[in-house]
Amino acid sequence: MELWIGLTVMAALMQSIRTAGQKQLAHGLSSAGAAVVRYLYGLPFVALYLFWLVYWQSGAPGVLPEGNTRFYLFALLASIAQLIATALMVWLFRFRNFAIGSMYVKTEALMAALLGVVLFSETLSIIGWFSILLGALGIVLISSRAGLVAADSHTQSIGQKLSQLLFNPAAGVGLLAGGLFALTSLFLRQASLTLESDFQLSAAFTLAVMVLMQTLTGVVYLALRSDQDWRAMALQHRTCFFVGLTSVLGSVGWFTAMTLQPVAYVKAVGQIEFIFTLAIAVLFFRERLTAREILGMLVIIAGVLLLLLAGH
């Protein structure tokens, strides 16, 4: 197995575990506070990881990568894009058809492929495109869990169903959020590639800079808007550190894999995150899978296997 594949699988697994951990942070924490936790409590772990790489793993001990204007610009753009995308995800909860919006967010891999070609001239094989489309189809099938199709959908015409999917405020917000998440990945890859350093150290330094930027932004926001979040974090500090640790482990996988491979391929393999999420829902939250969700899992697996067998 190639290194980037193993890193992507690890990242997808850690992201699923982190999401499950964040469900336990509902007590007294606002949506913004729960989002800040992953950066604030992840920052010490990022610093430890970077310290370990620099002083024990690096070929030039004690030497950090030398940032440049292009690096800091892309790191800043990636940080801003991720923060806005996360805020849009929170905003989606206000919509009646949240499931429709969240389905569009989950087409991030497809949008990363399209934006990568347009903005950075990345090239993908025909098999790569087909694999990404299979993954998107699998996600649509799995999204039925959240009530994507209305209860009376059996009485609707095909045109009405398409209208529900396409001409819906939640769909627009979901597409924008998915596009911004895709841009986050593309920008962080560009930032990492500008550094003249080992790929692992470049990815780690990019991650550290981004998390620092996002932590400072989040801390300032909460300081101005919410005292309750700080008290809630103090009461749940163990869970907060767990979320921070799993978030960093996932980010290490994503950032390093995206330094090695185009974002579209990494995101295509990373769609197995939804399989991990369903497995956690079944094993720990005692939820049951529907036949449609099982079919969606199989479609995603088929897309990932196709990409791997093609040698990407």
HELIX and SHEET records of a PDB file:
HELIX    1   1 LEU A    3  GLN A   22  1                                  20    
HELIX    2   2 LYS A   23  LEU A   25  5                                   3    
HELIX    3   3 SER A   31  LEU A   40  1                                  10    
HELIX    4   4 LEU A   43  TRP A   52  1                                  10    
HELIX    5   5 LEU A   53  GLN A   57  3                                   5    
HELIX    6   6 THR A   69  LEU A   92  1                                  24    
HELIX    7   7 PHE A   98  VAL A  105  1                                   8    
HELIX    8   8 GLU A  108  PHE A  120  1                                  13    
HELIX    9   9 ILE A  126  ILE A  142  1                                  17    
HELIX   10  10 SER A  143  ALA A  146  5                                   4    
HELIX   11  11 SER A  153  THR A  155  5                                   3    
HELIX   12  12 ILE A  158  LEU A  166  1                                   9    
HELIX   13  13 PRO A  169  LEU A  193  1                                  25    
HELIX   14  14 PHE A  199  ARG A  225  1                                  27    
HELIX   15  15 GLN A  228  LEU A  235  1                                   8    
HELIX   16  16 HIS A  237  LEU A  260  1                                  24    
HELIX   17  17 VAL A  263  GLY A  270  1                                   8    
HELIX   18  18 GLU A  273  LEU A  283  1                                  11    
HELIX   19  19 ALA A  291  LEU A  309  1                                  19    
END                                                                             
